[in-house]
Each structure stands twice: as structure tokens, then as C-alpha cells.
Amino acid sequence: MQQFLDTVSNVNGVVNNAVWGLPGLILLIGTGILLTLGTKVFQISHVGHWWKMTIASIFKKGSKTVKNNDKKTISQFQALCAALAATVGTGNIAGVAAAIVTGGPGAVFWMWIAAFFGMMTNFSENLLGIYYRRRNKDGEWSGGPMYYLRDGLGKRYSVKWLSPVSKVLAVLFSCFAILASFGIGNMAQINKIVLNMDAAFFKNTSIGTLPNTDIPVVHLILGIALLIIAALIIIGGLKRIARFAEVVVPFMAVVYVIGSLIIFAMNFDQVGTMFAAIFKFAFRPAAFIGGGIGMLIKKTMTQGFKRGVFSNEAGLGSSVMVHSSSNVKEPVKQGMWGIFEVFFDTFVVCTMTAIVVLSTGYINLATGEPVAGANGDTLVSEAFGTYFGSLGTGFVAIAMLFFAFTTVLGWSQYGSKAVEYLFGTTGVKIYKFIFVAMIVSGAVMEGGLAWDLSDTFNGLMMIPNLVGVLALFPLVLKITKNYVDRKIRGKDVSPLLSNDPDIQAEMERTLSEE
């Protein structure tokens, strides 16, 4: 068994280095740069508009952003929360801390850069998701990269070999999404929950281990409890997941940000030194990493880019599968929710984690080197514990519980949509049963290999998705210009709402009635 695991680890290492190497990162960031320039830096030039149309709209009385009476769809705010449920997870806490420990403070800068351009990648993915979505036999919306690969890339260009290639890419994306849902979306998250809960609340207990194993009984008990709760929510479908997410995600995110700001305020005298370290070590690797531009790219930039994408998932195409279930009519409007999603995930939540890590003495801001014994997995918990005692440590464990658990719920929907594309709605029931059952496996397994495999499947999802986004780049610009002309410049032009003529007509009719 160990030999098999070693072989899997070695093969995974080769594939991981290929997809997350320099070519993969160039593809990822290059796509974001191209989309940013092509849309005339939409995330900045129209910042007031997308802010007004997204988060600010939830405070409008009677807004359909929050309210939704359609049993077959979810509201735009619920779509955001369900997507954030899957993105705001352990990557925002342990992932950011690990990036700083491994790549130095400069990794935070490259995380910001990846997020800035990732805003427009996520915008484009969600725009295409709405434009190419279809209704399944139950009347629910189904969308995602597999649809804009098959129906967009495969049919938009008059090239014979593109159609079969696009179908293969759509199938590959779906397969990688299913595998990633079991890894990053399930076992890796559950494993992190159990380890943190054990360390915070059960380290002084002596329940022992399962007979003839090294598995703590506490891990099994926690796994079974999480399985039962997850089953009750996941079996209820997207509507139940969205209702849970729209309550839990905003609450936990706000509480986590407030706690981080309190620590930041206590260390306000360090703010200049902290931000100076971020920018200094972004372009000059810390001494413990090594000198030379090669090591800089390998460690500082790579850690920032990888952890940024791991956190906000811009470029993976994953969140498109839940955004496409929104009650929105305008593709660009759901695209703008994608911009906000990346903004909140990285520029708010991940930055709060970076502030906590950098302002509490666990990183030497003069050298960029972590202090002896600093561990990215527990660094945030230790930082909160330093200032709030056992209450702080317990809070981070609870935050990790909710963030990671909602990630499990969100990814169950991603995997369901990928399975639906390959096997129809009947296959979804089987998938959900397997997905829920694997929660216990995540609770009792060693986490290292699960995280490594998750990292690889993330990268493998990214490649077909970005191929589709790049191929449909002209269409993204066309739809965006159409929206800007109509909604911002007040021109009288026909809207571009769907690739399907029947859905286009339906959306136009409902828009005219509003």
C-alpha cells in the first residue's frame, strides 16, 4: 500500500510541476491581463457601477438580488454566497499563512496581482456561464465551462476538428472537477476541520485510538457528525445549500475580519514596516529562499499566484457552475458578481489573514524569514491565541470549521453539475451518496497527499477552462460592450443574453416586464 501511495505521490509531483509551472502560470495570469486590457480595465473603470449592481444592491428594498420566488433558481446574492462558500475556506487562513512561511511576505503582493487580473477572468467565466447555460429536465439551470466549451468553442468557429476537440475538453473538465470535488472540495477540507478541532478542543482528552490503528477516535466521531450534517444539507439540493450559505458565510466572514482588524489595531505601529516588507520581498526574495530571479519566480511569485488561485478559484471555472443557477438575466451582471467574489475573497479575507500573520511577530519583517517553529497550518490560530488566549484559538478553529464546511457544501454542487453533464440527473444521486460517504475518509486520513492531489486537479481544471475563455475572448468583449452601451451609455441596442434563441427570447421578455 505504501509503495502504491509513493507512486501516486511521485506521478502527482510530475503533473503538478507541469500544470503549476511557469507555462501554467503564464496562461493563468496572461488570460487575466488580456481580459483586463480587452475590457478596458473594467474592474477599475466601472468600479462604481459593478459595486452598485452587486453588493450595494442587496440593501435596496424589494431588490431581486436577494429576493427570489422561483423554485428552480437561486437569487444572485445566494449564488454569490454559495460560490464564496466554496472559495472562502482553508485557503484563506492556512493557505495564505503557508504561502508567507514558504515564499516570504512578498507572496502577498503576487497574491494581490493574481486577484486583480483574476477579477476579469472570473467575470468572463460567469458571463459565458450565463450566456451558454441550459435548463435540465427538471427545469433547473445548468451551466459551466463544459457548456461554453462544447457549445461555444465547438460551434462558434467553422473549423471541423474543433467540435470533437471541444467535446473532449468539456469531458476532461467535468472529470477533473469531479475528482477535485472529492479532494479540495471534501476530504482535504474535512481533514483540516478535524485536525483544528482536535487541537483546539480535544488535545487534553485521552479517548485513544481505534483498535490496531493510529486513528484517533475523536477524528472518527467528528467525521460522522460532519457526515450527518452535510447529508441533511446536500441532499436538499442547491436551494438548501444556498440558504445555509447566505446566513453562515457573511456572518463568519464579518466576524473573522473584525477579529483580524482588532489584532491589526493592536499592532498599528507595525503597519509601515509590514507593507514595506510585502513590497520589498515581492521583488527581492528573502534570504531563506535564496537569491536569483529563478528562485524568486519559483518561490515568491509561484506561492502568491498558486495560493491566490487556490483561494479565489478565478481561472478554474468552478464557481461558474453555481453562478449559472442564478435568477439573473444579464450575463454581464453575473460577471460583475464574479468580480466582487474575487475582491472579497482575496483583497478582504486573505489580506486580513496576511495582516494577522505579518503583524504578530511570527515573520521577521527585516529578513522575511519565519521565526523558528512557525507552521503555516497553525500560524493564524497561534496569532489569535496570543492576543485572545484560548478564546482566540477556539475562534479560529470554529472559523475554520464553518469556512471549510461551507466549502464542502459548495463543491458538492460543483461536482453534481459535472456529473450531470456526463451522466444526467440520475447520476447526481449516486454522486451525492459517494461524496457524503467520503467525508469520514477525510476525517481519518493523512492530509498531505490529499492536498497535493487537490492542487493538481485544480490546475488540470484550469487548462481546458482557460482554453475556452481565450477562444471566446471576442464574444466576451462583444457582450460586455453591448451591456455598457445599453446600461451605462443609454444606447438603444438589442441585448445579448443567451446563445440559445429560445432562452434569448424568454430573457428579453422578462426584462421588458421588469
Sequence and secondary structure as in RCSB ss.txt:
>XXXX:A:sequence
MQQFLDTVSNVNGVVNNAVWGLPGLILLIGTGILLTLGTKVFQISHVGHWWKMTIASIFKKGSKTVKNNDKKTIS
QFQALCAALAATVGTGNIAGVAAAIVTGGPGAVFWMWIAAFFGMMTNFSENLLGIYYRRRNKDGEWSGGPMYYLR
DGLGKRYSVKWLSPVSKVLAVLFSCFAILASFGIGNMAQINKIVLNMDAAFFKNTSIGTLPNTDIPVVHLILGIA
LLIIAALIIIGGLKRIARFAEVVVPFMAVVYVIGSLIIFAMNFDQVGTMFAAIFKFAFRPAAFIGGGIGMLIKKT
MTQGFKRGVFSNEAGLGSSVMVHSSSNVKEPVKQGMWGIFEVFFDTFVVCTMTAIVVLSTGYINLATGEPVAGAN
GDTLVSEAFGTYFGSLGTGFVAIAMLFFAFTTVLGWSQYGSKAVEYLFGTTGVKIYKFIFVAMIVSGAVMEGGLA
WDLSDTFNGLMMIPNLVGVLALFPLVLKITKNYVDRKIRGKDVSPLLSNDPDIQAEMERTLSEE
>XXXX:A:secstr
 HHHHHHHHHHHHHHHHHHTSHHHHHHHHHHHHHHHHHTTSHHHHTHHHHHHHTGGGGGSTT TTT    TTSB 
HHHHHHHHHHHHSSHIIIIIHHHHHHHH THHHHHHHHHHHHHHHHHHHHHHHHHHT EE TTS EE SHHHIII
IIIHHHS  TTHHHHHHHHHHHHHHHHHHHHHIIIIIHHHHHHHHHHIIIIITT    B TTSS BHHHHHHHHH
HHHHHHHHHTTHHHHHHHHHHHHHHHHHHHHHHHHHHHHHHTGGGHHHHHHHHHHHHHS  TTT SSHHHIIIII
IHHHHHHHHHHH TTT  THHHHTTBS   HHHHHHHHHHHHIIIIIIIIHHHHHHHHTTTSB TTT  B TT  
TTTHHHHHHHHHHTHHHHHHHHHHHHHHHHHHHHHHHHHHHHHHHHHH HHHHHHHHHHHHHHHHHHHHS HHHH
HHHHHHHHHHHHHHHHHHHHHTHHHHHHHHHHHIIIIIS         SSHHHHHHHHHHHHH 
